Amino acid sequence: MIAGVGDTFRTGDLCFICGTGILARFAGLAVQRTSAMDLAKIFLDAGLLDEQQIELARQAEDQGKRLDEAAVQLGFITEEQSLRTIGDAVGLPFVDLAESEIDLSLLEKFPPSAIYRECLFPFHQKNGTLVVATPDPFNLYPLDELSATLGITIVPVLATRMEIAKLTKAHLGVGSETVEHMIAQSSDDAEIQVLDEVETDGAELSQLAEEPSVVRLVNEILLEAIEIGASDIHIESERHDLRVRYRLDGVLQPQPIPPEIHRFRAAIISRLKIMARLNIAERRLPQDGRIELKTGGREVDVRVSVIPMIHGEGIVLRLLDKGRMTFSLTNLGMDDDLLVTFREIISMPHGIVLVTGPTGSGKTTTLYSALQEIRSDETKIITTEDPVEYKLPGMSQIQVHPKIGLTFANSLRSILRHDPDVVLIGEIRDLETAENAIQASLTGHLVFSTLHTNDSAGAYTRLTDMGVEPFLVSSTVEAVMAQRLVRTVCTHCRRSYHPSPEDLPNDFPIEQLDDDGVLYHATGCRECRQVGYKGRIGLFELMVTTNRIRKISQERASSWEIKQAAIEQGMHTLRQNGWGKVLSGKTTVEEVIRVTKGDDVSGHIVLGAND
């Protein structure tokens, strides 16, 4: 129970009555006395550390760290375990902020400096007593100063730095501490305040963008996105605001930021353009660039796209975290029988294998995984990409440069002179590239590429529409894989339910439900950042070019006719593959409806239950 005014509050061996703000002072003395005692004994008695770990922690303690901090840094215990154990010893309760109800109205009168400098966060107020979370049980004096400033009794509770930091970012915004510092350093008529209204030359913008506070603010935005695993950062200029959104698991999520950040938007955009080696004086034309970062021992490539808009420039940053990427077909989420078939296809000596889908559907990941599967010392693999997203060992990769004439088509002609066995073309965009890919296939090469179509059957008609002869398409394309990505439901908080037929789309295979008839809803918890989903998995539609498919595609059949023929021969559509993921508890009905269109063999669109 949290102590209130008049309640007894025990700290160590001392017992106090909560009164008028002197609790933190007395509690601090008691905790200091505990600090002077042997922390090692507390951890040993609790069974958290052994003698060897204590000795290693003490070596770090000699370098200016407390034993508890050293033990956490060395990975012997977690910060939560440390705080709970010390809290029990000195009488300070531990709270899990992620599972607690926070009174956010307390932030209005709470000094920001106490949050930023001391890592304090107001938690709860009752009967004139303010409960404040702190991660440091041995430094309670700032609470006493806070009590005097606010004129209210302060009661400390313990919470981890990570949870306090999450609350700070969620409710005060990413970079809020830096913005607070920048505002404190500038008056109302400071030069940085009018950056967006004043036309300046490149040299002046460069100087402003290199200010330490601007650099730190941009770094915080980038690091926060990398830490949570976002794939993109969208920074959009609006009339009276700057909006920042992160794409997490394929869905854009608004990021809380301080409202004052609008004053620094020109400096932020200029800083990002400088990092990407773009022309910061050019605000009328789109620009593309690249940033290479290192954080936490990992390399992260950032692709930068700047587009001029009505209220200023908009920036999209694509984050390619090399340290987190693993390319393996078994990790993509293919069903076992489909995986076996796909492995047989990518082992063919020649032919074209296409992967289709919209931007961000995982096409490149699938192709890279396929190349990793067939890579060997006996096989020469050459890729031509725009851009080269990940550097793969054992493969020769080419970055195309259309501005100097190095296009997919031109690079492919040169590639064939290097005696490759396997060729990857980043994308077939035009007739010339398509014809070169077909020529490479006809001369004994296995060619991988991507194409922008809605389903696998559309790839045959798309190539024909480009101008490729139908008989060449039918004789060279061995298979087409269409794919989408759906979010996987969080296993920590998913909620089971028994669906009724009227709650499900018309094409849902309700007869395949097991005896329990259980599906899952997404809810939201600490593990998934209250979203209900964590991670993504692929939906796949593999169309193998059988003799029947070759015949009807050569006859210029429509994509629907090709798809119907493939379904009759056993192909599972994206929608059907999605229902399989729902039935196995990996995702939800809502996710499959979000990314796929219902279909059946009659060619009519199948609408969802709520469409």
VOFI-674704 format. One line per field, with one value per residue (C-alpha): residue number from 1; x, y, z. Coordinates in steps of 0.1 Angstrom, whole numbers, always signed. Example, Ala and Ser with C-alpha at 12.3 -4.5 7.8 and 13.67 -1.06 7.14 Angstrom:
<nodes>
num	[1	2]
xx	[+123	+137]
yy	[-45	-11]
zz	[+78	+71]
</nodes>
This chain:
<nodes>
num	[1	2	3	4	5	6	7	8	9	10	11	12	13	14	15	16	17	18	19	20	21	22	23	24	25	26	27	28	29	30	31	32	33	34	35	36	37	38	39	40	41	42	43	44	45	46	47	48	49	50	51	52	53	54	55	56	57	58	59	60	61	62	63	64	65	66	67	68	69	70	71	72	73	74	75	76	77	78	79	80	81	82	83	84	85	86	87	88	89	90	91	92	93	94	95	96	97	98	99	100	101	102	103	104	105	106	107	108	109	110	111	112	113	114	115	116	117	118	119	120	121	122	123	124	125	126	127	128	129	130	131	132	133	134	135	136	137	138	139	140	141	142	143	144	145	146	147	148	149	150	151	152	153	154	155	156	157	158	159	160	161	162	163	164	165	166	167	168	169	170	171	172	173	174	175	176	177	178	179	180	181	182	183	184	185	186	187	188	189	190	191	192	193	194	195	196	197	198	199	200	201	202	203	204	205	206	207	208	209	210	211	212	213	214	215	216	217	218	219	220	221	222	223	224	225	226	227	228	229	230	231	232	233	234	235	236	237	238	239	240	241	242	243	244	245	246	247	248	249	250	251	252	253	254	255	256	257	258	259	260	261	262	263	264	265	266	267	268	269	270	271	272	273	274	275	276	277	278	279	280	281	282	283	284	285	286	287	288	289	290	291	292	293	294	295	296	297	298	299	300	301	302	303	304	305	306	307	308	309	310	311	312	313	314	315	316	317	318	319	320	321	322	323	324	325	326	327	328	329	330	331	332	333	334	335	336	337	338	339	340	341	342	343	344	345	346	347	348	349	350	351	352	353	354	355	356	357	358	359	360	361	362	363	364	365	366	367	368	369	370	371	372	373	374	375	376	377	378	379	380	381	382	383	384	385	386	387	388	389	390	391	392	393	394	395	396	397	398	399	400	401	402	403	404	405	406	407	408	409	410	411	412	413	414	415	416	417	418	419	420	421	422	423	424	425	426	427	428	429	430	431	432	433	434	435	436	437	438	439	440	441	442	443	444	445	446	447	448	449	450	451	452	453	454	455	456	457	458	459	460	461	462	463	464	465	466	467	468	469	470	471	472	473	474	475	476	477	478	479	480	481	482	483	484	485	486	487	488	489	490	491	492	493	494	495	496	497	498	499	500	501	502	503	504	505	506	507	508	509	510	511	512	513	514	515	516	517	518	519	520	521	522	523	524	525	526	527	528	529	530	531	532	533	534	535	536	537	538	539	540	541	542	543	544	545	546	547	548	549	550	551	552	553	554	555	556	557	558	559	560	561	562	563	564	565	566	567	568	569	570	571	572	573	574	575	576	577	578	579	580	581	582	583	584	585	586	587	588	589	590	591	592	593	594	595	596	597	598	599	600	601	602	603	604	605	606	607	608	609	610	611]
xx	[+0	+13	+16	-4	-5	-8	+1	+30	+59	+88	+123	+149	+148	+131	+95	+81	+47	+40	+37	+47	+74	+102	+97	+122	+149	+144	+140	+172	+191	+178	+186	+221	+226	+216	+239	+267	+259	+268	+247	+264	+247	+213	+217	+233	+205	+179	+197	+202	+240	+267	+301	+318	+293	+297	+334	+331	+306	+329	+356	+333	+323	+359	+355	+328	+297	+276	+275	+238	+245	+275	+255	+228	+253	+271	+238	+238	+204	+178	+171	+137	+151	+176	+151	+126	+153	+167	+132	+123	+154	+148	+110	+104	+77	+83	+57	+53	+44	+34	+7	-3	-28	-10	-26	-13	-29	-1	+23	+8	+23	+53	+86	+100	+136	+128	+117	+147	+175	+165	+144	+114	+78	+46	+26	-4	-19	-42	-52	-26	+3	+21	+36	+66	+85	+123	+148	+174	+167	+199	+192	+160	+171	+157	+123	+127	+136	+106	+84	+95	+90	+55	+44	+32	+41	+62	+62	+88	+82	+107	+104	+129	+146	+132	+96	+101	+117	+89	+63	+84	+86	+49	+35	+61	+74	+106	+133	+113	+143	+164	+136	+132	+169	+168	+139	+157	+187	+168	+145	+113	+130	+159	+171	+162	+125	+121	+140	+109	+99	+133	+149	+185	+214	+229	+258	+236	+213	+242	+255	+221	+216	+249	+239	+245	+209	+196	+220	+209	+172	+176	+196	+169	+143	+164	+175	+140	+128	+157	+151	+115	+122	+104	+109	+102	+101	+77	+84	+56	+54	+19	+6	+11	+28	+54	+41	+63	+51	+69	+59	+59	+50	+37	+13	+20	+18	+19	+48	+41	+64	+65	+44	+74	+92	+75	+98	+128	+114	+136	+167	+156	+150	+182	+201	+187	+195	+231	+234	+222	+245	+216	+214	+198	+193	+170	+135	+116	+126	+125	+158	+170	+200	+214	+227	+249	+246	+261	+244	+248	+274	+249	+250	+219	+214	+189	+174	+162	+135	+126	+96	+84	+48	+24	+36	+72	+93	+83	+109	+106	+134	+136	+156	+175	+188	+215	+220	+185	+180	+184	+176	+162	+133	+122	+116	+93	+62	+57	+36	+57	+43	+47	+83	+92	+78	+95	+129	+125	+118	+148	+170	+162	+191	+173	+141	+125	+112	+91	+80	+52	+35	+32	+61	+69	+55	+88	+97	+134	+136	+121	+146	+176	+165	+162	+197	+211	+195	+212	+245	+276	+312	+302	+275	+282	+254	+253	+226	+217	+196	+182	+193	+214	+196	+218	+253	+252	+284	+295	+275	+285	+261	+256	+241	+223	+227	+200	+214	+246	+230	+236	+200	+187	+187	+222	+237	+221	+238	+271	+264	+259	+295	+307	+295	+269	+248	+221	+210	+189	+172	+158	+127	+114	+102	+102	+102	+140	+147	+120	+135	+170	+157	+140	+172	+192	+168	+169	+207	+207	+206	+183	+168	+151	+132	+102	+72	+44	+12	-17	-15	+6	-16	-12	+25	+19	-4	+18	+48	+26	+13	+49	+53	+69	+55	+32	+51	+83	+65	+50	+82	+105	+85	+87	+68	+54	+52	+27	+30	+18	+28	+3	+10	+12	-11	+7	+8	+9	-24	-44	-80	-98	-134	-159	-169	-204	-208	-223	-191	-169	-163	-183	-152	-138	-135	-155	-158	-120	-123	-113	-137	-130	-138	-114	-100	-82	-87	-58	-60	-28	-2	+32	+50	+34	+33	-5	-10	-21	+4	+41	+61	+49	+46	+42	+11	+21	+5	+27	+17	+38	+37	+22	+15	-20	-9	+16	-11	-37	-11	+3	-33	-34	-59	-69	-53	-86	-86	-50	-58	-89	-68	-42	-68	-83	-48	-45	-30	-39	-46	-33	-67	-67	-32	-42	-72	-47	-27	-59	-69	-34	-37	-8	-29	-65	-94	-91	-55	-62	-91	-68	-42	-60	-90	-116	-120	-134	-132	-162	-143	-167	-153	-160	-168	-160	-188	-187	-180]
yy	[+0	+35	+57	+88	+117	+104	+69	+50	+47	+23	+29	+4	+2	+36	+44	+78	+95	+111	+148	+180	+170	+158	+122	+121	+136	+110	+82	+94	+91	+57	+45	+60	+40	+9	+20	+21	-14	-44	-45	-78	-94	-82	-98	-129	-134	-129	-155	-132	-132	-157	-150	-150	-125	-103	-102	-92	-65	-51	-47	-24	-8	+4	+23	+45	+23	+11	-27	-29	-8	-29	-62	-49	-37	-70	-88	-108	-94	-72	-36	-47	-75	-51	-25	-49	-65	-31	-18	-47	-40	-2	-2	+15	-2	-11	-4	-17	+15	-4	-22	+7	+35	+68	+102	+121	+154	+156	+164	+199	+212	+189	+205	+191	+195	+169	+144	+150	+155	+133	+107	+112	+107	+117	+86	+92	+118	+111	+131	+158	+133	+130	+96	+99	+71	+71	+45	+54	+43	+60	+95	+108	+144	+157	+145	+166	+197	+189	+187	+222	+236	+222	+226	+190	+158	+135	+97	+78	+45	+26	+20	+10	+37	+20	+23	+59	+67	+51	+72	+103	+97	+86	+117	+144	+133	+121	+147	+166	+171	+185	+208	+221	+228	+245	+268	+277	+288	+310	+340	+346	+366	+341	+334	+297	+306	+322	+296	+286	+321	+335	+327	+318	+305	+271	+282	+297	+267	+244	+263	+263	+226	+218	+233	+206	+207	+201	+173	+157	+161	+144	+116	+110	+107	+82	+61	+58	+44	+20	+8	+0	-17	+8	+3	+40	+74	+99	+136	+158	+196	+209	+244	+249	+217	+190	+155	+125	+89	+56	+26	-4	-38	-22	+3	+40	+50	+87	+96	+120	+150	+183	+210	+234	+212	+231	+260	+239	+220	+238	+230	+194	+189	+207	+184	+153	+166	+173	+138	+124	+147	+165	+201	+219	+251	+232	+232	+230	+196	+160	+146	+112	+103	+78	+79	+53	+50	+29	+23	-3	-21	-24	-9	+8	+22	+50	+58	+94	+108	+145	+159	+196	+200	+229	+237	+227	+196	+161	+135	+97	+77	+40	+22	-9	-25	-49	-63	-75	-90	-128	-142	-177	-193	-212	-179	-163	-182	-204	-236	-268	-280	-246	-243	-277	-266	-233	-249	-272	-241	-221	-251	-252	-247	-219	-200	-169	-168	-137	-123	-98	-75	-39	-19	-31	-66	-84	-92	-84	-104	-134	-131	-126	-157	-177	-166	-176	-210	-218	-199	-221	-219	-236	-210	-175	-151	-115	-90	-56	-35	+0	+4	-24	-28	-54	-66	-104	-125	-146	-126	-98	-69	-39	-6	+9	+46	+56	+92	+80	+53	+23	+10	-25	-33	-20	-37	-70	-70	-66	-91	-119	-114	-123	-159	-160	-190	-170	-134	-112	-81	-57	-50	-55	-20	-18	-38	-36	-51	-77	-88	-90	-111	-135	-136	-145	-173	-187	-188	-210	-187	-187	-153	-138	-105	-86	-72	-49	-68	-76	-113	-140	-144	-107	-112	-130	-104	-76	-88	-92	-56	-44	-58	-92	-119	-143	-174	-160	-154	-188	-206	-188	-179	-210	-197	-165	-159	-132	-122	-98	-93	-95	-87	-116	-114	-109	-142	-124	-106	-123	-130	-161	-161	-185	-169	-171	-174	-138	-124	-139	-130	-151	-169	-179	-217	-221	-258	-261	-248	-274	-288	-259	-234	-208	-177	-148	-110	-86	-66	-49	-52	-41	-66	-53	-16	-17	-25	-62	-73	-80	-89	-99	-131	-136	-147	-165	-174	-196	-201	-228	-225	-259	-270	-257	-223	-221	-229	-203	-176	-181	-176	-142	-153	-128	-129	-141	-171	-179	-177	-199	-225	-224	-228	-258	-273	-268	-233	-216	-179	-151	-150	-188	-187	-159	-180	-208	-184	-173	-209	-216	-187	-167	-137	-123	-122	-83	-85	-108	-86	-56	-68	-92	-90	-118	-140	-173	-194	-178	-145	-125	-103	-118	-90	-93	-95	-58	-46]
zz	[+0	-8	+23	+26	+50	+85	+74	+89	+64	+73	+59	+70	+108	+112	+112	+103	+101	+67	+73	+55	+30	+54	+46	+17	+40	+67	+42	+24	+57	+63	+28	+30	+61	+42	+14	+39	+50	+29	-2	-10	+20	+9	-25	-11	+14	-14	-35	-64	-65	-55	-41	-75	-90	-59	-64	-101	-92	-66	-92	-111	-79	-75	-107	-93	-96	-67	-63	-74	-105	-114	-110	-133	-159	-159	-165	-132	-122	-138	-126	-114	-93	-78	-70	-55	-33	-21	-17	+6	+27	+31	+31	-3	-24	-60	-87	-122	-141	-172	-152	-131	-136	-139	-132	-162	-150	-124	-153	-157	-125	-122	-130	-163	-149	-122	-149	-172	-147	-118	-138	-115	-126	-107	-102	-80	-56	-27	+4	-3	-8	-41	-49	-72	-89	-88	-101	-74	-39	-26	-39	-23	-16	-50	-37	-6	-27	-49	-18	-7	-42	-46	-10	-8	+9	-14	-10	-31	-48	-69	-107	-134	-155	-187	-176	-165	-198	-218	-199	-205	-243	-245	-227	-232	-266	-282	-277	-252	-229	-258	-269	-233	-233	-267	-256	-224	-244	-268	-262	-280	-308	-311	-347	-346	-340	-374	-395	-414	-425	-435	-468	-461	-481	-477	-456	-429	-429	-425	-395	-378	-385	-369	-335	-308	-296	-331	-337	-304	-312	-346	-330	-304	-331	-351	-321	-307	-340	-342	-306	-312	-345	-368	-405	-415	-400	-415	-407	-422	-421	-415	-412	-375	-365	-373	-373	-366	-373	-371	-392	-369	-382	-414	-396	-391	-355	-344	-321	-293	-296	-277	-295	-293	-318	-346	-340	-350	-380	-405	-385	-381	-419	-427	-403	-419	-454	-444	-429	-463	-483	-500	-511	-481	-502	-526	-514	-547	-560	-545	-534	-524	-502	-478	-442	-426	-388	-361	-328	-301	-322	-351	-385	-398	-433	-437	-471	-472	-494	-493	-511	-512	-499	-494	-458	-461	-469	-460	-452	-451	-437	-444	-417	-428	-396	-407	-372	-369	-404	-409	-443	-440	-459	-428	-409	-435	-424	-455	-450	-451	-484	-501	-487	-503	-537	-536	-527	-558	-580	-568	-575	-612	-636	-656	-659	-643	-607	-599	-565	-566	-542	-531	-516	-481	-486	-480	-516	-512	-480	-498	-527	-504	-484	-516	-527	-493	-497	-530	-524	-527	-538	-571	-579	-591	-581	-594	-584	-598	-574	-568	-541	-526	-493	-476	-485	-488	-485	-514	-540	-564	-560	-584	-575	-605	-613	-639	-640	-656	-677	-655	-656	-648	-686	-692	-661	-670	-704	-688	-660	-686	-697	-662	-666	-637	-628	-610	-616	-594	-610	-584	-604	-639	-647	-685	-718	-722	-687	-693	-726	-712	-683	-707	-729	-698	-689	-725	-724	-693	-663	-633	-630	-599	-600	-586	-602	-590	-594	-570	-573	-589	-620	-628	-635	-668	-681	-669	-688	-719	-715	-714	-749	-743	-766	-748	-760	-744	-711	-709	-718	-694	-662	-640	-610	-595	-557	-545	-509	-482	-446	-417	-380	-357	-327	-293	-275	-241	-244	-272	-262	-274	-286	-303	-336	-351	-389	-391	-375	-402	-439	-464	-476	-442	-439	-408	-413	-407	-371	-346	-319	-296	-324	-310	-328	-313	-309	-304	-271	-261	-233	-221	-243	-276	-266	-262	-299	-297	-323	-322	-353	-388	-408	-446	-466	-498	-530	-552	-588	-606	-643	-652	-688	-685	-673	-701	-727	-715	-709	-744	-756	-739	-712	-686	-651	-636	-660	-652	-615	-618	-636	-609	-581	-598	-598	-561	-556	-523	-527	-504	-487	-482	-468	-445	-431	-424	-403	-385	-378	-363	-339	-355	-366	-366	-390	-390	-402	-431	-442	-440	-464	-488	-510	-509	-539	-551	-582	-597	-600	-578	-551	-517	-491	-454	-429	-422	-458]
</nodes>
